[in-house]
Amino acid sequence: MAVPGPRSLAEVQRRVSQVHHGTEPEEQLRFYDAWAPDYEQDVTVLHYQAPRLAASCLASAFQGPLADVVVLDVACGTGLVAQELQAKGFCHFHGLDGSQRMLEHARQKGLYQELKQCMLGQGPLPASSGFYDAVVMVGALSEGQVSASIIPELLRVTKPGGFLCLTTRNNQSNRRYKSQMQQLLDDLEQQGLWEKVKVQEVEQWERATSEQEAKGDSGYIPGVIYLYRKTVSAFEGVP
C-alpha cells in the first residue's frame, strides 16, 4: 500500500483554520488527537517557525551551561520545541498537553523525562511552585486555544530568577486575544512579579490560512515571542 504524501498547502490551511474558531475543550482534544499523526508534516508545509525561534530566544537568556536547566514545555504537542531546545544544549524536559495522542508522539522522541496529560487553562498545573528553571509555551496562546489566564500558573511553577518564553500570533483574527494577553503580561510586570527581558516581533511566523489573514503579499502571518524573568522577590505568591 502506498504511503500518503504530504497534504497540499490548501488542505493544511483548511485543517488548521478549524482550531482557531472557539471550539469547546472536548472538541479541541478530539481535533488534536486526530491531527497528531500528521501534525509535524502539516506544520512543515506551513513553514511554522515558532519552535525554532522560541528555542533560540530562550537559549539566549542563559549565560552558563544548559545541561542542568530543567524546562517545563506547556502544550508540548509532539515535542517540536523540546527537539529544538535539545539542539541548543538543553537536556531536561517535562511536558504537559491535553491531547493523549500528541503526548504519545512526544514520548516516542525520547526527550522528556516526564509527560503528563492536563487540561490546560482549567485549573492549577500539576507541578510544584518555583520548580522549573524555564517554562515555555509555544503556539497554544491564541484565539480558540488556551486562555491567557494560564499565564499566572506558568509564573507560579517557575523558579525565582527563572525564565518564561511565550508566543502568540499577531494576525487579524488573534488581535483581541493578543491585546488581552498583553494587558495581563503588563499587569504582572507592574506587580513586580516578573521583568521583561525581550520581545521579538516576527514577520513570517507561518503561512496564513487565508488571504485575509496574510500580511501584505507575503502569504504569511506575523507572530511575537515574549521572554520574561521571574523576579527573585516573587516567590510563591502569584495571584
Salt bridges, closest charged atoms under 4 A:
ASP38 OD2 - ARG7 NH2 3.15
ASP38 OD2 - ARG15 NH1 3.31
GLU40 OE2 - LYS109 NZ 2.32
ASP42 OD2 - ARG7 NH2 2.76
ASP42 OD2 - ARG15 NH1 3.68
GLU104 OE1 - ARG101 NE 3.80
GLU114 OE2 - HIS94 ND1 3.76
GLU114 OE2 - LYS116 NZ 3.70
ASP133 OD1 - LYS159 NZ 2.98
GLU143 OE2 - ARG176 NH2 3.10
GLU153 OE2 - ARG156 NE 2.77
GLU203 OE1 - LYS215 NZ 2.78
